[in-house]
Amino acid sequence: MEQINVEARMNIGDSIGTGGSAVAESRTLLTKRIVARRLGVCPRTVERLIAAGTFPRAMMVGSARRWEPSDVDRFIARLNAERTMVEVVR
């Protein structure tokens, strides 16, 4: 599967002088191919949405773009809401 888990380490307490401790946070990010599947389009369409500035910003993991699932879900919900409004107006 093309979802990836990313671990981000943050030092908590360094700024307040407590010595800090490392806390690991793990989360799942989506590839362009998975995003395209969720949207029901081809990966090139995702690229077009990005170029048009209508798609949520991606995180860069190395040189690869990755998206938070919640950002993609909000985008889909917004599209569905817009589609519903257009149908009601007709």
Secondary structure, 3 states (H helix, E strand, C coil): CCCEEEEEEEEECHHHCCCCEEEEEEEEEECHHHHHHHHCCCHHHHHHHHHHCCCCCCEEECCEEEECHHHHHHHHHHHHHHHHHHHHHC
